[in-house]
Amino acid sequence: SFLLSIFIFISRTEVRPEIFSFLILSFFLFVLFREKYAPRSDLKDIQGRTLERKGRTLLWFLPLAQLFWVNLHIYFFIGPFLVLAFLIDRIITKRFNLESPKRSNLEILKVFLILLLTGAATLLNPHGLTGAFLPFNILKEYGYSIVENQTLSFLAQFFGFNLPIFVFKLSVGILIAAFLLTIKKTKQRIFEILISAFFIYAGFKMLRNLPLYALASFPILSLILTDLISSYPQKRLNLLPKLSAFFKWVMAAFLVFMIVWVAGGGYYKATSSSKAFGFSVPNGLERATDFVKENKLAGAMFNNFDIGGYLIWKLYPEYKVFVDNRPEAYAVEFFTEIYKPMQEDQTKWEEFVKKYDLNFIFFGHTDTTPWGQAFLKSIVKDPDWKMVYLNEVAVILVKNIPANSAVISRWAITEDNATERVAGEELVLSRFFYNISWRKTSLYFADQAVKNDPSSQQVHLLRGLIHAYYTDKENQKQAAESFKKAIDLGLKESQYYTILGIVYMNLGQLVEAQKQFEKALEQDETNEQAKEFLEKYFTSTNY
């Protein structure tokens, strides 16, 4: 149970406001499970104190925790739900006499009172009732779609294998199976069933909810698995102490390994993640904001959605952002009529540059939105704007006017001098230059990236794409070598076999081309492009 939760939770460990929700949710779960399963007043601790009092005393802290929760993060609505689920569990327990007679109506009234106090605490926020219902209304005015708010079924169309999502689905399957295997105890587990259903639904509904499931499923699965193990024959149970000691050592060793692996950056490299261990923010954005301050860039700034929050932190109040990554803070019309159109339409861009008197652009170029990529490709070709700063995260351009002449003359980046003036993570820079069609510059950084990390699939893939653009034989040969290397290193998706097959066709190596198209169909029978090449040029076999 612990391992499953760890590998789900690890996907979302950034320093975000939701860490307060994780903390308070854990407290709610601890208190409620303690109240349900802790020994009662018939047992004493070694000092002779009643164990019952601790659990019951902690229950009264839930409304106070809710008061903090409602003013810290939007997941606060989970608090009242958990108390309500617990109250339903207690009522059903009383109804079927599943607990000691000491669980009286007075106890149910106590939980009900705590529910009322928790609900009242929810209203103690700056917006009262409106604020209390915000979680249910916020997405109605979301003018900008973000990955973390998408369903798992939607994301499956775009992402390949994702470890946390896979482990989440595996954990859900195990949890449901565990409930079914202990179905005779269903009436005793109403609380567990209700919150399991809630967090399973939440996990499938939004990617950002997976850590919530990880926290809630850990105690539930632990309890049920313990029940299953205790139901084994007595002879097998005699082995449990030895097995328990063994697994404790295994778990301790695993935790030490994970700490070293994550802290050393090995986990993030193995999962091709851009994250890093620690409390620091990405260094690239800090260097870019330092450039703005040091060069005293004046006037209004245009920035993209992803980096707005960081820019507020680092540049406000001297500079005000054009947008930040809080969709709920902006009208839907702002995104649909201003922000997106000005990146996609040159006429709109010029209109809003004049309207808002924009003087420089601070853009996170890892933005993968269609409008963001279209904007970058067009703006670098616009003579009215000059690129003056670039690193692996951000690009800065200033308006080509006399007021900016000093900055432009000193820092201007062109296709001819980019290899001398730009530094940073070579693969990311190569990808940026490839996207804006500065292919020679892109190849330079790709070659540097290969030297630094010859085992990177993505580097060889990008290098192959750059060479494939040129039609001469030498470049096509280099492209084939790079694509083959990327595939050999594990990039075995159908589309890459197809690309390699096309390059072999260009080189006249028809036997090798046929092999690659066939491998492409082995990976994906619906690959129409591979089928078309085989049917058109290799008709001896029926594809």
C-alpha positions in Angstrom: 0.0 0.0 0.0 2.8 2.4 0.9 4.8 1.7 -2.3 1.7 2.2 -4.4 1.0 5.6 -2.7 4.6 6.7 -3.0 4.8 6.2 -6.8 1.5 8.0 -7.3 2.3 10.9 -5.0 5.8 11.4 -6.4 4.3 12.9 -9.6 3.3 16.1 -7.9 5.8 17.2 -5.3 6.4 20.8 -6.4 6.2 23.6 -3.9 2.6 24.6 -4.4 -0.3 25.9 -2.2 -1.8 22.4 -2.4 0.9 21.1 0.0 -1.4 22.7 2.7 -4.2 20.5 1.5 -2.0 17.4 1.6 -1.1 18.2 5.2 -4.6 19.0 6.4 -6.1 16.1 4.5 -3.6 13.8 6.2 -4.7 15.2 9.6 -8.4 14.6 8.9 -7.7 11.0 7.8 -5.5 10.4 10.8 -8.1 11.7 13.3 -11.1 10.0 11.7 -9.4 6.6 11.3 -8.1 6.9 14.8 -11.6 7.6 16.1 -13.0 4.6 14.3 -10.3 2.0 15.1 -8.4 3.2 18.2 -8.9 1.2 21.4 -11.7 2.4 23.6 -12.1 3.4 27.2 -11.8 -0.2 28.4 -8.0 0.0 27.7 -5.4 2.2 29.4 -1.9 3.3 28.5 1.0 2.6 30.8 0.3 5.7 32.8 -3.3 4.5 33.3 -4.8 7.2 31.1 -7.8 6.4 28.9 -6.9 5.9 25.3 -10.3 6.9 24.2 -9.9 10.5 25.2 -7.0 11.2 22.7 -9.0 10.2 19.7 -12.1 12.0 20.8 -10.2 15.1 21.8 -8.6 15.3 18.3 -12.0 15.3 16.7 -12.7 18.7 18.0 -9.6 20.1 16.2 -11.2 19.3 12.8 -13.3 22.5 12.6 -10.1 24.5 13.5 -8.2 22.6 10.8 -11.0 23.4 8.4 -10.8 27.1 9.2 -7.1 27.1 8.1 -7.9 24.9 5.1 -10.7 27.1 3.6 -8.3 30.0 3.7 -5.3 28.2 2.2 -6.4 26.0 -0.7 -9.4 25.1 -2.9 -9.4 21.5 -1.8 -11.0 22.6 1.5 -14.4 21.2 0.5 -13.0 17.7 1.1 -13.0 18.3 4.9 -16.8 18.5 5.4 -17.2 15.6 3.0 -14.9 13.4 5.1 -16.8 14.2 8.3 -20.1 13.6 6.6 -18.9 10.2 5.3 -17.7 9.4 8.9 -21.1 10.4 10.3 -22.9 8.1 7.8 -20.6 5.3 8.8 -21.4 5.8 12.5 -25.2 5.9 11.8 -25.0 2.6 9.9 -22.8 1.1 12.5 -25.3 2.0 15.1 -28.2 0.8 12.9 -26.7 -2.7 12.5 -25.2 -2.9 16.0 -21.8 -3.6 14.6 -20.0 -1.9 17.4 -20.0 -1.8 21.2 -23.2 -0.5 22.9 -21.0 2.4 24.2 -21.3 3.9 20.7 -24.5 5.7 21.7 -26.7 8.3 20.1 -24.6 10.9 22.1 -21.6 9.9 20.1 -23.4 10.3 16.8 -24.7 13.7 17.9 -21.1 14.6 18.7 -20.0 13.8 15.2 -23.0 15.7 13.8 -22.0 18.7 15.9 -18.4 18.5 14.6 -19.9 18.4 11.0 -21.9 21.5 11.7 -18.8 23.3 13.1 -16.7 22.2 10.2 -19.4 23.6 7.8 -19.5 26.8 9.8 -15.7 27.1 9.6 -16.0 26.8 5.8 -18.0 30.0 5.8 -15.3 31.9 7.6 -13.5 33.1 4.5 -13.2 36.5 2.8 -16.2 35.7 0.5 -18.4 33.8 2.8 -21.0 31.6 1.1 -19.6 32.4 -2.4 -16.2 31.4 -1.2 -17.5 28.2 0.3 -19.0 27.2 -3.1 -16.0 28.3 -5.2 -14.7 24.7 -5.8 -18.0 23.9 -7.5 -18.1 27.0 -9.7 -14.5 27.8 -10.5 -14.2 25.7 -13.7 -17.3 27.4 -15.1 -15.2 30.5 -15.8 -12.0 28.8 -16.9 -11.0 30.3 -20.2 -7.7 28.4 -20.4 -7.3 24.7 -20.4 -4.3 23.3 -18.4 -2.9 19.8 -18.3 -3.4 19.2 -14.6 -7.2 19.7 -14.9 -7.7 17.2 -17.7 -9.2 13.7 -17.3 -6.9 10.7 -17.5 -8.9 9.4 -20.6 -8.3 12.7 -22.3 -4.5 12.7 -21.5 -4.2 9.1 -22.7 -4.6 10.5 -26.3 -1.4 12.5 -26.0 0.9 10.9 -23.5 2.6 7.5 -23.7 3.3 5.4 -20.6 3.1 7.4 -17.4 4.3 5.7 -14.3 2.1 7.5 -11.7 -1.0 7.1 -13.8 -0.2 3.4 -14.4 0.4 2.9 -10.6 -2.9 4.8 -9.8 -4.9 2.4 -12.1 -3.1 -0.6 -10.6 -3.8 0.6 -7.1 -7.5 1.2 -7.9 -7.7 -2.4 -9.2 -6.1 -3.8 -6.1 -8.3 -1.7 -3.8 -11.5 -2.8 -5.5 -10.3 -6.4 -5.4 -9.6 -6.1 -1.7 -13.1 -4.7 -1.0 -14.6 -7.7 -2.9 -12.5 -10.2 -1.1 -13.7 -8.8 2.2 -17.3 -8.1 1.1 -18.7 -9.7 4.2 -17.4 -6.7 6.2 -19.1 -4.1 3.9 -21.4 -2.8 6.6 -18.3 -2.1 8.8 -16.5 -0.2 6.0 -19.0 2.4 4.9 -16.6 5.2 5.6 -13.8 3.5 3.7 -16.1 2.7 0.7 -17.4 6.3 0.5 -14.1 8.0 0.6 -12.6 5.4 -1.8 -15.3 6.0 -4.3 -14.8 9.8 -4.0 -11.0 9.8 -4.4 -11.1 7.2 -7.2 -13.6 9.4 -9.1 -11.5 12.5 -8.4 -8.3 10.8 -9.7 -9.9 9.8 -13.0 -11.5 13.2 -13.3 -8.4 15.3 -13.0 -4.7 14.5 -13.1 -4.0 16.9 -10.2 -6.1 14.8 -7.9 -3.9 11.7 -8.0 -1.9 12.7 -4.8 -5.2 13.0 -2.9 -6.0 9.4 -3.9 -2.5 8.3 -2.8 -3.0 9.8 0.7 -6.5 8.4 1.2 -5.9 4.9 -0.2 -2.9 4.3 1.9 -4.7 3.7 5.3 -7.7 2.0 3.6 -5.6 -0.5 1.7 -3.4 -1.1 4.7 -6.5 -2.0 6.9 -8.0 -4.3 4.3 -4.8 -6.1 3.5 -4.2 -6.6 7.2 -7.7 -8.2 7.4 -6.9 -10.4 4.5 -3.6 -11.6 6.0 -5.2 -12.2 9.4 -7.8 -14.5 7.7 -5.1 -17.0 6.7 -4.8 -20.3 8.5 -3.1 -20.2 11.9 -0.1 -22.2 10.6 0.7 -19.6 8.0 0.1 -16.8 10.6 3.0 -18.2 12.6 5.3 -17.1 9.9 4.0 -13.5 10.0 6.5 -12.2 12.6 9.5 -13.4 10.6 8.0 -12.1 7.3 7.1 -8.8 9.0 10.7 -8.3 10.2 12.0 -9.2 6.7 9.7 -6.7 5.0 10.6 -4.0 7.4 14.2 -4.3 6.5 13.3 -4.4 2.8 11.2 -1.3 3.2 13.9 0.5 5.1 16.4 -0.3 2.4 14.0 0.8 -0.3 13.3 4.1 1.4 17.1 4.8 1.7 17.5 3.9 -2.0 14.6 6.2 -3.0 15.9 9.1 -0.9 19.4 8.8 -2.6 17.9 8.3 -6.0 15.5 11.2 -5.9 17.9 13.6 -4.0 20.6 12.8 -6.5 18.4 13.5 -9.5 18.5 9.9 -10.8 14.7 9.5 -10.6 14.0 12.6 -12.6 16.6 11.7 -15.3 15.2 8.1 -15.6 11.7 9.5 -16.1 12.8 12.3 -18.5 11.5 14.9 -16.1 12.6 18.5 -16.0 12.2 18.6 -12.3 15.0 18.7 -9.7 15.2 17.9 -6.0 15.1 20.8 -3.6 13.2 23.9 -2.8 14.9 26.1 -5.4 13.0 27.4 -8.5 14.2 26.8 -12.0 17.5 28.7 -12.4 16.7 29.7 -16.0 13.8 31.9 -15.1 15.8 33.6 -12.4 18.6 34.4 -14.8 16.1 35.8 -17.3 14.4 38.1 -14.7 17.9 39.2 -13.6 18.5 40.3 -17.2 15.3 42.4 -17.1 16.4 44.1 -13.9 20.0 44.6 -14.8 19.2 46.1 -18.2 16.4 48.2 -16.8 13.9 47.2 -19.5 11.2 49.8 -19.5 7.5 49.8 -20.5 4.8 47.3 -20.6 5.6 43.6 -20.8 3.9 40.8 -22.8 4.4 37.3 -21.2 2.8 33.9 -21.7 0.5 32.1 -19.3 2.9 29.5 -17.9 5.4 31.8 -16.3 3.1 34.6 -15.1 3.1 33.6 -11.4 6.9 33.5 -11.3 7.2 36.9 -12.9 4.8 38.4 -10.3 7.0 37.0 -7.6 10.2 38.3 -9.1 9.3 41.5 -10.9 6.2 43.0 -9.2 5.6 45.9 -8.5 8.2 47.3 -10.9 6.7 45.3 -13.8 3.1 44.1 -14.2 2.4 40.8 -16.0 0.1 40.6 -19.0 -1.3 37.3 -17.8 -0.5 34.7 -15.1 -1.3 31.1 -14.5 -4.5 31.6 -12.6 -7.3 31.1 -15.3 -10.0 31.9 -12.7 -8.6 35.4 -12.2 -9.3 36.4 -15.8 -12.5 36.6 -17.8 -13.0 33.9 -20.5 -13.2 36.7 -23.1 -9.6 37.8 -22.2 -8.3 34.4 -23.4 -10.6 34.0 -26.4 -10.5 37.5 -27.7 -7.1 38.9 -26.7 -4.5 36.5 -25.4 -4.8 33.7 -27.9 -5.7 35.8 -31.0 -2.7 38.1 -30.6 -0.4 35.1 -30.8 -2.1 33.6 -33.8 -2.9 36.7 -35.9 -0.3 39.3 -36.8 -3.0 41.9 -37.3 -4.3 41.3 -33.8 -0.8 41.3 -32.4 -0.1 44.7 -33.9 -3.5 46.0 -32.6 -2.9 45.0 -29.0 0.8 46.0 -29.0 -0.4 49.5 -29.8 -3.3 49.4 -27.4 -1.2 48.2 -24.4 2.0 50.0 -25.5 4.0 46.8 -25.2 7.8 47.3 -25.1 9.2 43.9 -24.4 8.3 40.2 -24.5 9.2 37.7 -21.8 8.2 34.3 -23.1 8.6 30.8 -21.6 9.5 29.0 -24.9 8.7 25.5 -23.5 5.1 26.5 -24.0 3.7 23.7 -26.2 0.3 25.3 -27.1 -0.3 25.8 -30.8 -0.7 29.5 -30.4 2.5 29.8 -28.3 4.5 27.9 -30.9 3.0 29.9 -33.7 3.8 33.1 -32.0 7.5 32.2 -31.4 7.9 31.2 -35.1 6.5 34.5 -36.3 7.9 37.0 -33.7 11.6 36.0 -34.3 11.0 36.9 -38.0 9.3 40.2 -37.2 11.8 43.1 -37.9 9.9 45.2 -35.3 11.2 42.9 -32.5 14.7 41.9 -31.6 15.8 38.9 -29.5 18.1 40.0 -26.8 18.1 37.1 -24.3 17.7 33.3 -24.5 18.3 30.4 -22.2 16.8 26.9 -21.8 13.6 28.3 -20.3 12.8 31.8 -21.5 13.3 34.2 -24.4 13.2 38.0 -24.2 12.6 40.3 -27.1 12.5 44.1 -27.1 10.7 46.4 -29.5 13.0 47.7 -32.2 12.8 51.4 -31.4 15.5 54.0 -30.5 14.7 53.8 -26.8 15.9 50.1 -26.8 18.9 50.7 -29.1 21.5 50.3 -26.3 20.1 46.9 -25.3 19.8 45.7 -28.9 23.3 46.7 -29.9 24.8 45.0 -26.9 22.7 41.8 -26.6 20.9 41.2 -29.9 20.8 37.5 -30.8 20.9 36.5 -34.5 21.2 33.3 -36.4 24.8 34.2 -37.0 25.9 34.8 -33.4 23.5 32.6 -31.4 26.1 29.9 -30.8 28.3 32.5 -29.1 25.7 34.4 -27.2 23.4 31.7 -25.9 24.1 29.2 -23.2 22.0 26.7 -21.3 20.7 23.1 -21.6 21.7 22.1 -25.1 18.8 19.8 -25.9 16.2 22.4 -25.0 18.0 25.1 -26.9 18.4 22.9 -30.0 14.7 22.2 -29.9 13.9 25.9 -29.6 16.0 26.8 -32.6 14.6 23.9 -34.6 11.1 25.1 -33.9 11.9 28.6 -35.2 13.7 27.1 -38.2 17.2 28.2 -37.3 18.4 24.7 -38.3 22.2 25.2 -38.4 22.1 26.7 -34.9 19.8 23.9 -33.8 22.3 21.3 -35.2 25.2 22.9 -33.3 23.4 22.6 -29.9 22.2 19.1 -30.8 25.8 18.0 -31.5 26.8 19.5 -28.1 24.0 17.6 -26.4 25.1 14.3 -28.0 28.6 14.9 -26.6 27.3 15.5 -23.1 24.7 12.7 -23.1 25.2 10.2 -25.9 22.6 7.8 -24.5 19.7 10.3 -24.8 17.0 9.1 -27.2 15.6 12.6 -27.6 18.9 14.2 -28.6 19.4 11.6 -31.4 15.8 12.0 -32.6 16.1 15.8 -32.8 19.5 15.5 -34.6 17.9 13.1 -37.1 15.0 15.6 -37.7 17.4 18.4 -38.4 19.5 16.4 -40.9 16.4 15.0 -42.5 15.4 18.5 -43.5 18.3 18.7 -46.0 17.9 16.6 -49.1 21.5 15.9 -49.9 22.8 12.3 -49.5 25.2 13.1 -46.6 22.6 14.7 -44.5 20.1 12.0 -45.2 22.8 9.4 -44.2 23.3 11.3 -40.9 19.6 11.4 -40.4 19.3 7.7 -40.8 22.1 7.1 -38.3 20.6 9.4 -35.7 17.1 7.9 -36.1 18.4 4.4 -35.8 20.4 5.3 -32.7 17.3 6.8 -31.1 15.3 3.6 -31.8 18.1 1.4 -30.6 18.1 3.4 -27.3 14.4 2.6 -26.8 12.4 5.1 -28.9 10.4 2.3 -30.5 7.1 4.0 -31.4 5.6 3.2 -34.8 6.0 6.8 -36.1 9.8 6.7 -35.7 10.2 3.4 -37.7 8.1 5.1 -40.4 10.4 8.2 -40.5 13.5 6.0 -40.6 11.9 4.0 -43.5 11.3 7.2 -45.4 14.9 8.3 -45.0 16.1 4.9 -46.2 13.8 5.4 -49.2 15.5 8.7 -49.9 18.9 6.9 -49.7 17.7 4.2 -52.2 18.1 1.5 -49.5 14.7 -0.1 -50.3 15.3 -3.4 -48.4 16.0 -1.5 -45.2 13.1 0.9 -45.9 10.7 -2.1 -46.2 11.9 -3.5 -42.9 11.3 -0.3 -41.1 7.7 0.1 -42.5 7.0 -3.5 -41.5 8.3 -2.8 -37.9 6.1 0.3 -37.8 3.0 -1.8 -38.5 4.1 -4.3 -35.9 4.1 -1.5 -33.4 0.8 0.0 -34.7 -1.4 -1.8 -37.2 -3.3 1.5 -37.8 -0.3 3.3 -39.1 -1.7 4.4 -42.5 1.5 6.1 -43.7 3.5 2.9 -43.3 0.8 0.9 -45.0 0.7 3.4 -47.9 4.4 3.1 -48.5 4.3 -0.7 -48.4 1.4 -1.0 -50.8 2.8 1.6 -53.2 6.4 0.5 -53.4 6.5 -3.0 -52.1 3.5 -4.8 -53.7 4.9 -8.4 -53.4 3.2 -8.7 -50.0 -0.4 -8.0 -49.1 -0.5 -5.3 -46.4 
